[in-house]
Amino acid sequence: MSYVIDEIAENKAIAREYKELLRISYQSLNDEDKKLIRLAFDTAVDAHNGQRRKSGEAYIFHPIAVAKIVASEIGLDATSIAAALMHDVIEDTKYTREDLERMFGPTVAKIVDGLTKIAHLSLDAGISHQAENFRKMLLTLNDDVRVIIIKIADRYHNMLTMDSMPEHKQLKIASETLFIYAPLAHRIGLYNIKTALEDLSLKYTDPDIYQEILSKIKESKSEQNQYIEDFSSVLTQALDKEKIKYQIKGRPKSIFSIRKKMQSQGVRYEEIYDKFAIRIIYKAKPEQEKFLAWKIYSMVTDHYTPNPVRLRDWISSPKSTGYEALHITVMGPKNRWVEVQIRSERMHEIAEKGYAAHFKYKHGDQKEKGIDLWLNRLQEALENANGNAIDFVEEFKLNLYAKEIFVFTPKGDLKSLPKNSTPLDFAFHVHTEIGMKTRGAKVNGKLVPLNTVLKSGDQVEIITSDTIKPNPNWVNYATTARAISRIKSALKEERRTIAEQGKEILRRKLRTQKIKLDESMVNKLVVYFKLKTSLDLFYQVGVGTIDNHKLKEFSSSYNNTILRFFKEKIRRKPKSPILEDEAPQVYDTLVFGKEGDRLEYTLSPCCNPIPGDDVFGFITIKDGIKVHKRNCPNAVALQAQYAYRIIQAQWIDSAQQDFPVDIKLSGIDHLGLVSQVTHVISNTMNVNMKKISFSTEGGTFEGSIRVVVDNNETLAKLLKHLGQLKGIDKVVRI
């Protein structure tokens, strides 16, 4: 009987969630829209009947939550809401794509089918080939870009409800989110979701840091609110006097961005001052928006001194994501820099919802055309289907966080490009064919090199020639993913053509030496010439780098077995000292896996771990196990792309080995400072110094010291003692 009561309560809760979904929808829904959403809801309830999540709740709550994110936070239309409600319906239920096409039409069925394909990608025998999956996922854009948007909403809700999962799955999913979904949300203009995904990922990849910053934010909340009130009160009078309708809000910076700033600047939480921004959101008719934005800017700078190099005008030239605002940084009370964002209500909606906000008040054909235009622009921004999966992901991400510049064509059309773009990037941005035939470029009427960095306001003219082909230097001249991808593709095609010719040349030349070119011989040639692949070998022959003389030397070596034996022996000899250095007894402080196995390993130079650090092992293809710190800059990418090659690692004894560590110090110079520092290191802490250097300028000093410690506890004590010395402002481990 109690189960029936629970079921009734659960059904009521599901009905409440459905009504809430309709109520919070950002787009206005007509009767046809509501019928479509109701049918999708009923279909999802029927399909997931009896299914439960790991937390124990009915599964249907998940698709409703995803649909609510799509409806409210992203602000998409009824088609997208219906697809979100049914995003798991084809997966493990009785419904097929054909059923959905019959019930809902081709568009909804296509989106749900695309989401099902993505769901299958992550089920590859429990192995995460996330970069390859991501490449395949973007290729589903050929169906409908809404697939990707709903997938971001799905990932967002999964991140919000991940507490019931085992720790290793939490780490894997959080790493994938940082690696792929947060940058993707940023590119689409979903800044709120991007920020939430980054913070939620940090909660699982580095929980101690996350909780530490979160608690400090809570502690300082009342102080920040008071500061915002003090800052705003000065502006309120001026804005009220001009009868401007406005709101002033304080927006705290995300935990993830605060953590990033602490790492990049080597500072503590307390030393970061711009932990929040202030937004002035004003009401205005479309024709008055720009005028009022600059009027408010003038009022702010009347009362607070602006930083002239920190003005960002995204009203005159909006970002490619559609973002519009004025950003200024001013000196506020207590001599703190404060970022002020000035936006109209319409601009604020676009910043919160992305492009969806453009279409809120449009109807019928006008709305459909608008959404199609947005989806096409987004598809162009994400388009890239060439090459290796890892390269593909890196190239895709290359432009995601890039700041923009605005340049003009010879006819005066405005083009948006990432900061640091070159004329070659501009050429490929205009059209791939123009890029491929670029002979030279003029900027503001003057001939310039192709690697010249463009600035906002430049007028760029591309000079083309039908006889020109991309050359390898172009990869270094370009900076945008689009240009680099097209250039690499063209170079690969040309390399392949030359390699085919080279293979025939090699076959003929070896025949004169009475050597047959087969697979075994190709492998011997690749090893002899110290190349990586057979394609490299054929290409080198094709371009003449491997000539007759070198091939005769190979032939002589091949036919003289005794000479070859000695050559191989000489070639192998240098390896023996490495084996001695890697003797098992040297590496007896770290154990791997659940069984605590002692395996050979090397410490990765990118993060320089020492005993006591939280670490993991990464199984490389050529270099065995490499040990990285959990918070290594490369950790997220490794965990996301190669989860199956991650191995648990734990320090158990560090008494037998010492580790070099570099320390950086800075502060106010005074007589005897270096003597005090060396006394603390050598006498107080009894730590060995390998290298020391200090430089002074204008009464301040900077120093770097290399010490040898046995574990991170000793290092922590040393840093603490040094930080307490008079005149020392900052002590950090590099």
Secondary structure by P-SEA (a helix, b strand, c coil): caaaaaaaaaaaaaaaaaaaaaaaccccccaaaaaaaaaaaaaaaaaacccccccccccaaaaaaaaaaaaccccccaaaaaaaaaccccccccccaaaaaacccaaaaaaaaaaaaaaaaaccccccaaaaaaaaaaacccccaaaaaaaaaaaaaaaaccccccaaaaaaaaaaaaacaaaaaaaacaaaaaaaaaaaaaacccaaaaaaaaaaaaaaaaaaaaaaaaaaaaaaaaaaaacccbbbbbbbccaaaaaaaaaaaccccccccccbbbbbbbbbcccaaaaaaaaaaaaaaacccccccccccccccccccbbbbbbbbbbcccbbbbbbbbbcaaaaaaaacccccccccccaaaaaaaaaaaaaaaaaaaccccccaaaaaaaaaccccbbbbbbccccbbbbbbcccccaaaaaaaacaaaaaaccccccccccccccccccccbbbbbbbbcccccccccccccccaaaaaaaaaaaaaaaaaaaaaaaaaaaaaaaaacccccaaaaaaaaaaaccccaaaaaaaaaaccccaaaaaaaaaaaacaaaaaaaaaaaaccaaaaaaaacccccccccccccbbbbbbbccccccccccccbbbbbcccccbbbbcccccaaaaaaacccccbbbbbbcccccbbbbbbbbbbcccccaaaaaaaaaacccccccccbbbbbbccccccbbbbbbbccaaaaaaaaaaaaacccccccccc
